[in-house]
Amino acid sequence: MQQEQQLTHIDEQGDVRMVDVSAKPDTQRVAVAEGFISMDPATLDLIVEGRAAKGDVLACARVAGIMAAKSASTLIPMCHPLNITKAKVECTPVHAGERSDDLVGIHVLATAGVTGKTGIEMEALTAASVACLTVYDMCKAVDRGMQIGEIRLLRKEGGKSGLWERA
């Protein structure tokens, strides 16, 4: 663990607040997050072959993830609204035997960028989460057993704390 740090969204009285970032300098910031939605192999085949009744699942998930990155501050109460300069969502099918746990599904990689006073991690995490939720929504009629997990930050760079990468 790092040295003891204060939670910045809590004031001296213990009340939640939005952090005042007005005195911070603008810096270029980028964050990368991932998620994974596991499913039945037949569901993955349906997606990959373009046979899902609701349309192109992966294209829709990519667009939904980008839209989510732009909307993070409307979903997360203390998240600052940011003028995002970059948002990219990649959805990669994962077939049997490609993971050590042998799960199949869709791996989502979301990248968000901004030049601003505060981080972009929440936008990348929101993008990955919503992309996975979109896959679920588009395929739930054939596979209600899908599971979303492994939503996590992989990398963030910029700002006062500089580079952080998941080990």
Residue pairs with C-beta under 8 A, 6 or more apart in sequence:
8 19
9 16
9 17
9 18
9 19
9 78
10 16
10 17
11 17
16 77
16 78
17 78
18 78
18 80
19 78
19 80
19 118
21 80
21 117
21 118
22 117
24 117
24 118
24 159
24 160
25 117
26 115
26 116
26 117
27 115
27 116
27 117
27 158
27 159
28 113
28 114
28 115
28 158
29 113
29 114
29 115
29 116
29 118
29 119
29 120
29 156
29 157
29 158
29 159
30 86
30 111
30 112
30 113
30 120
30 155
30 156
30 157
30 158
31 111
31 112
31 113
31 119
31 120
31 121
31 123
31 124
31 125
31 153
31 155
31 156
31 157
32 109
32 110
32 111
32 124
32 153
32 154
32 155
32 156
33 109
33 110
33 121
33 124
33 125
33 127
33 128
33 151
33 152
33 153
33 154
34 107
34 108
34 109
34 110
34 128
34 150
34 151
34 152
34 154
35 107
35 108
35 110
35 128
35 129
35 131
35 132
35 148
35 149
35 150
35 151
35 152
36 94
36 103
36 105
36 106
36 107
36 108
36 132
36 148
36 149
36 150
37 105
37 106
37 108
37 132
37 135
37 136
37 146
37 147
37 148
37 149
38 103
38 104
38 105
38 146
38 147
38 149
39 104
39 105
39 106
39 139
39 143
39 145
39 146
39 147
40 104
40 143
40 145
40 146
41 95
41 96
41 104
42 142
42 143
43 139
43 142
43 143
43 146
44 93
44 94
44 95
44 104
44 105
44 106
46 52
46 139
46 142
47 57
47 58
47 93
47 106
47 135
47 139
48 93
50 56
52 138
52 139
53 141
54 60
54 138
55 138
57 134
57 135
57 138
57 139
58 91
58 93
58 106
58 135
60 134
60 138
61 89
61 91
61 106
61 108
61 131
61 132
61 134
61 135
61 138
62 89
62 90
62 91
62 131
64 130
64 131
64 133
64 134
65 87
65 89
65 108
65 110
65 127
65 128
65 130
65 131
65 134
66 87
66 88
66 89
66 127
67 130
68 75
68 126
68 127
68 129
68 130
68 131
69 84
69 87
69 89
69 110
69 112
69 123
69 124
69 126
69 127
70 84
70 87
70 123
71 126
72 79
72 82
72 122
72 123
72 126
73 79
73 80
73 81
73 82
73 122
74 81
75 126
76 122
76 126
79 122
80 117
80 118
82 114
82 116
82 118
82 120
82 123
83 114
83 116
84 112
84 113
84 114
84 120
84 123
85 113
85 114
85 115
86 111
86 112
86 113
86 114
87 110
87 111
87 112
87 113
87 123
87 127
88 110
88 111
88 112
89 108
89 109
89 110
89 111
89 127
89 128
89 131
90 108
90 109
90 110
91 106
91 107
91 108
91 131
91 135
92 106
92 107
92 108
92 109
93 105
93 106
93 107
94 103
94 104
94 105
94 106
94 107
95 104
96 102
96 104
98 104
105 146
106 132
106 135
108 128
108 131
108 132
109 128
109 154
110 124
110 125
110 127
110 128
110 131
111 124
112 120
112 123
112 124
112 127
113 120
114 120
114 123
118 159
119 156
119 158
119 159
120 156
120 158
121 153
121 156
124 153
125 151
125 152
125 153
128 151
129 148
129 151
132 148
132 151
133 148
135 146
136 146
136 148
139 146
140 146
152 166
153 164
153 166
154 165
154 166
155 163
155 164
155 165
155 166
156 163
156 164
157 163
157 164
